[in-house]
Amino acid sequence: MKGLKLLPIFIALLVWNLQFAQEDNDSEDGDSTFSLESGPIESQFDYVAKKSGNYRAAGVRYEVVKVTSLEKLKKNVLDSLSAYNKTEISLKSTIKENETTINDLNQKLDATTKNLTAITEEKDSMFFLGMQVSKVTYNLILWSIIGGLLTLLLLFIYRFRKSNVLTQEAKTNLAELETEFEDHRRRALEREQKISRQLMDELNKHKK
């Protein structure tokens, strides 16, 4: 009875061995796409699945995989994970270096922008009475001063001319007044001389 129970298992293993050997022959003769020596992990899993045998026992399906293939697949997976980890570390380091470089460039850009702004402000401004003012304000102050000086100059010229006219009028009036005074003094002297002569004539008459 016990031998009869083990018979199905023996038959299943025999069938699996025959199938596995046939698949090995097919793989050696034809399809070389799948391999544990190269290719992505997914294709290696496909390779192991293709090379595995299967059998049923008590209504349950089993897959039989070679221990060497399983260990090779495990090693390949661990190697891939290690490579991925190294790549991740390298990428993180590169990203960190790039972020540091970007921060440095941003700082330099900010400094350059501030310097450019200061240079632009200095270019567009001038010192006036010890104060830094914009060129527009400087020009406004300068032209206001020039306008004020021109106004004062015109006012001075106007008043000078007016004073000159008044001076000339005063000189003319003074000359006329002097002429009139001389005439008056001459007439007065003539009258005085006339009166003196008349007085002498009268005195001479009384003496006679």
C-alpha positions in Angstrom: 0.0 0.0 0.0 2.8 2.4 0.9 4.5 1.7 -2.4 1.3 2.4 -4.3 1.0 5.8 -2.6 4.6 6.8 -3.6 4.0 5.7 -7.2 2.3 8.9 -8.4 5.0 11.0 -6.9 7.7 8.9 -8.6 5.9 9.1 -12.0 5.5 12.9 -11.5 9.2 13.3 -10.8 10.1 11.2 -13.8 7.9 13.2 -16.1 9.4 16.4 -14.7 12.9 15.2 -15.3 12.1 14.3 -18.8 10.4 17.7 -19.4 13.3 19.6 -17.7 15.9 17.7 -19.9 13.8 18.5 -23.0 13.7 22.2 -22.0 17.5 22.2 -21.5 17.9 20.7 -24.9 15.5 23.2 -26.5 17.4 26.0 -24.7 20.8 24.8 -25.9 19.5 24.3 -29.5 17.4 27.3 -30.0 16.3 30.2 -27.8 19.2 32.0 -26.1 17.2 35.1 -25.2 16.9 34.2 -21.5 20.0 33.8 -19.3 21.2 34.3 -15.8 24.5 35.7 -17.0 23.2 38.9 -18.6 20.0 40.9 -19.2 17.6 42.6 -16.8 16.3 40.9 -13.7 12.9 40.5 -15.2 14.3 38.4 -18.1 16.3 36.3 -15.5 13.1 35.6 -13.6 11.5 34.6 -16.9 14.5 32.3 -17.5 14.1 30.6 -14.1 10.4 30.2 -14.6 11.0 28.7 -18.1 13.6 26.3 -16.7 11.5 25.2 -13.8 9.6 22.0 -13.8 6.1 21.5 -12.5 4.1 18.6 -11.3 0.9 18.0 -9.4 0.4 16.0 -6.3 -2.8 15.7 -4.4 -4.4 18.3 -6.7 -1.7 20.9 -6.0 0.6 22.3 -8.6 4.3 22.6 -7.7 7.2 24.4 -9.5 10.6 22.9 -9.2 13.6 25.3 -9.5 17.3 24.4 -9.5 19.0 25.5 -6.4 22.0 26.8 -8.4 19.6 28.9 -10.6 17.8 30.2 -7.5 21.1 31.1 -5.8 22.4 32.7 -9.0 19.2 34.7 -9.4 19.4 35.7 -5.7 23.0 36.9 -6.2 22.0 38.8 -9.4 19.1 40.5 -7.6 21.4 41.5 -4.6 24.1 42.7 -7.0 21.4 44.7 -8.9 20.1 46.2 -5.6 23.7 47.0 -4.5 24.3 48.7 -7.9 21.0 50.6 -7.6 22.0 51.7 -4.1 25.4 52.9 -5.3 23.7 54.7 -8.1 21.2 56.2 -5.8 24.0 57.4 -3.4 25.9 58.8 -6.4 22.8 60.5 -7.7 22.1 62.0 -4.3 25.6 63.2 -4.0 25.4 64.7 -7.4 22.1 66.4 -6.6 23.6 67.8 -3.4 26.6 69.1 -5.3 24.3 70.6 -7.9 22.1 72.2 -5.1 25.3 73.6 -3.5 26.4 75.0 -6.9 23.0 76.4 -7.6 23.0 78.1 -4.1 26.4 79.6 -4.8 25.3 80.8 -8.2 22.2 82.3 -6.7 24.3 84.1 -4.1 26.7 85.4 -6.8 23.7 86.4 -8.9 22.2 88.4 -5.9 25.6 90.0 -5.3 25.9 90.9 -9.0 22.4 92.3 -9.1 23.1 94.4 -6.0 26.3 95.7 -7.5 24.6 96.4 -10.8 21.9 98.3 -9.0 24.4 100.3 -7.0 26.4 101.1 -10.1 23.3 102.1 -12.0 22.2 104.4 -9.1 25.7 105.8 -8.9 25.7 106.4 -12.6 22.3 108.1 -12.5 23.1 110.3 -9.5 25.6 113.0 -8.6 26.9 114.6 -5.4 25.5 118.1 -4.7 26.4 119.9 -1.5 27.7 116.7 0.0 24.4 114.8 -0.8 23.9 112.2 -3.4 20.9 113.1 -5.6 19.6 111.8 -8.9 20.6 113.5 -12.1 17.0 114.6 -12.6 17.0 116.3 -9.2 20.4 117.7 -9.8 19.4 119.1 -13.2 16.2 120.6 -11.6 18.2 122.3 -8.8 20.9 123.5 -11.3 18.4 125.0 -13.7 16.4 126.5 -10.9 19.6 128.2 -9.7 20.4 129.3 -13.2 16.9 130.6 -13.7 17.0 132.5 -10.4 20.4 134.1 -11.3 19.0 135.1 -14.7 16.0 136.6 -13.0 18.2 138.5 -10.6 20.4 139.7 -13.5 17.4 140.9 -15.6 16.1 142.7 -12.5 19.5 144.3 -11.9 19.7 145.4 -15.5 16.2 146.8 -15.4 16.9 148.7 -12.2 20.3 149.9 -13.4 18.7 151.2 -16.6 15.9 152.8 -14.6 18.5 154.4 -12.2 20.6 155.5 -15.2 17.5 157.2 -16.8 16.7 158.9 -13.4 20.3 160.0 -13.1 20.3 161.5 -16.5 17.0 163.2 -15.8 18.5 164.5 -12.5 21.6 165.8 -14.3 19.5 167.5 -16.9 17.3 169.1 -14.3 20.3 170.2 -12.3 21.9 171.7 -15.4 18.6 173.6 -16.2 18.4 174.6 -12.5 22.0 175.9 -12.6 21.3 177.8 -15.8 18.2 179.3 -14.3 20.1 180.2 -11.2 22.8 181.9 -13.2 20.2 183.8 -15.1 18.5 184.8 -11.9 21.8 185.8 -10.3 22.8 187.8 -13.4 19.5 189.6 -13.5 19.7 190.2 -9.8 23.2 191.7 -10.2 22.0 193.8 -13.1 19.1 195.1 -10.9 21.4 195.7 -8.1 23.9 197.6 -10.3 21.0 199.6 -11.8 19.7 200.5 -8.4 23.1 201.5 -7.3 23.5 203.8 -10.2 20.1 205.3 -9.6 21.0 205.8 -6.0 24.3 207.5 -6.9 22.4 209.7 -9.4 20.0 210.8 -6.7 22.8 211.5 -4.3 24.6 213.6 -6.9 21.4 215.5 -7.5 20.9 216.4 -3.8 24.6 217.6 -3.6 24.0 220.1 -6.3 
